[in-house]
């Protein structure tokens, strides 16, 4: 496939004339004559003096710091001088409070330097970690190819990671694998598309499209956290005392709006993310960066469209949710969780995947999260898979939303040894949003007129107005304490 040079990518993605280099001439002290000749030839061939360029620029008018790899310089390999440049660029971005966009392309560690170059992965990873700890965004665009120590350090630490279509991305280069094991590496594994399918990266986009998605991500990630203007309270409309079983059956309507329609009608901006970043994803959970009005958030929504009889919500979904929790904590963004699930998977795979432990860890992480939290009960709320996203500073519920330790049919089977008493069990177990509101577990209820499925757009816009108001208030108040979050369940 064709390959853009570092300067080609800069010209394509960044605002015209905005690039300003941070690079000084690299040190070449103490190297052999043969290696010096290789470096000189690489510079002549590529038109650059090292395998990485660092600097600042503007993207859609926003000032950013940039790291760009150059494959034409010794296959983009990283030696000590390149590592010094990368670390200096990251540290300057951190000092100046700039979001950092990295576009690696590399065969990995520079073999001419060996282990002294190899261990630079530690310094580079430490610098990226310090940038992230400072609450600054780090966005990555993986290009063809990105392998070895680059993929295993600054290529895999992004808050948001996008890759070039068809790019070779992975740890062990296929040529090395074939030389070591005398057989070819499977051709469909180390590709952008396969990494996306396994929840390792967030998107696959060509170079001409990345400025838009990175700018949209930064619009959310760099949104003001302090001094946000309060949003008027849309008010609490009275809701009728609908029977519990009626709530359950209404929440199960296949045409009831879920998280996707909520985002479509109510969010002012959405950047979908994908998976855990560690090789897992679950279609039953939607993770995104989003804004409601001007209020930014990390959004975790149980997606009714992705949950099926064959694929109910699994432990992977909760690990994906916990990625979102970490993002919110690291970036100081409010976290919005949305409950809408028929229940977590009851299967051998779920047990082997540690479902119970993931529920426990999600509960513990949410209760102690050092970011403002808001939970929306949107529809069905079955079992531990629903409870895992409940703890929050504020809890909002749709009128017909509910929460139960088991579906009412399951409760009937336990108590009455049949399914005929499901409606009775729903009433007896106080599952309705209105019951939870009376107990102080839910803070406010959003009316359905008479049913969200009958007025999906209007309902979603009402919910969005409430979320915008609640988020603006949470940004002003800051995160609550674990003690206060837990107190509502006493």
C-alpha positions, 0 to 999 in steps of 0.5 A: 500500500502507498505510504505518506511521509511524515511531511505529507501527513503533516500537510494533509492533516494539520492546518496550513502553515501551522507546523512549527518544529521542536527538533534540534539536530540529533547527537551522533557521538560515539557511533561507528563509521558504518552506522554513521554512514547508514544514518547519513544515507537515511537522512538523504533518502528521507529528507529528515534527520531522524525517524520521528519529528516533533512539534506543534501545530493547529488542527481545526484551529486548536493548538496541539503537540504532534509526534510523527514517525517517518518510515523512510528513515531506517524503517521508522526504527527507534534508537537513542536519539529518536527516543530522546526526541520523543521524550522531549516532545512529550514532556514539552507538551505536558509542561505546556498543557497541550493535547498530544497527537501521535502518528507512529510508523515503525518496524520497532527498535533500531537493531544497529543499537540493540539493547540500549535502544530497546530499553528506551521503551521504558522512558517513552512509556513513562513520559506518556504516562506522566502526560496522561496523569496530568489529565491531558489527552493523548490520541494515537493514529497507527500507520502502516506498519507499526510493530515491535517496541513502538506498538508496545509503548507509545503506539498502545497508550492512547486515550483514543486510538485510530488506525489506517485501513489495511495497516500492519499493526502488531507486536512481532513483525511477520518477517521475524516470525517466519525467520524464527519459526519457519512458517508464515504468520497468519495474514489476517491477524496483524491488521487494523480491521482485526484489531478493531474487531477485537476491541483493541482500537477505536476506529479504522479511518484513512488519513484524510478523515482523521483530523475530523474525528480527532478534533471532535474527540478533543472538543469533548476531552478539552471542554471546560470543567470549571466555570460551566454556566448552569443549565436551567432545571427542566422541571419534574413532571408528575408521573402516574402510579403505573402498575409494576407489571405494566412498567415491566412490559412497557420496558420490554417493547422492542420499539422502545428507544435505547442508548443509540436513539438517545445519543442521536436525538439528545447529544450535541456531539458523540465520538464512539469508542470500541472495546477494552483496548485489551482484546475484548469488546461486547456489542451489549455495551456502547462506550463513547465520548459525548456532550449534552449541550456544552457538558462533556462526559464519558458515556457507558450505555447498555445497548438493547440492540446489541444484547440478544438471546445468543449473546447476552451481556457478558463480563467483557461488557463490564471490562469495557465499562471499566475502561470508560471509568478509568478514562473519566477518572484520568481526564476529569470528565463526568461519567454517565452510565445507562442501565438497560439490560435483560440481564447478564449472561448465565453461562459457562463462558460468563463464569469462566470469564469472571462475571461475578468479579467484574460486577464486584469491581464495577461496583467498587470502581463506581463507588470510589471513582474520583470523577462526577457520576450520573446514572440513567435507568432507561429501561429494563434493569435485571440483576447484577449486570444492571446493578453494576452501573448503578452507583452514582452521585445522581440517579435519573430514571425513565418513568417505566424503568425498573431494577430487580435482582432477577427478572420477575419470572425468575423471582416467581420460579424461586418463590412459587416454582412457576412463572405465573406469579411474575406480575405479583413478584414485580409488585412485591419487590418494589422494582419500579422507578417510582418505588426507588424514588420514594426510597431515595435511590433515584433522584428524579424521574423523566415522564413518558407520555404515556410510553417512550416507545410512542414518542421516542424523539420527544422522550429522548430530548426530555431525557437529554435536557435532564442530563444536560442540567444534571451534568452542568451541576455535577461539573460545578459540584465535583465528584461525591465521596464513596460514603455519600454514594453508598448512603442512598442505599441505607 
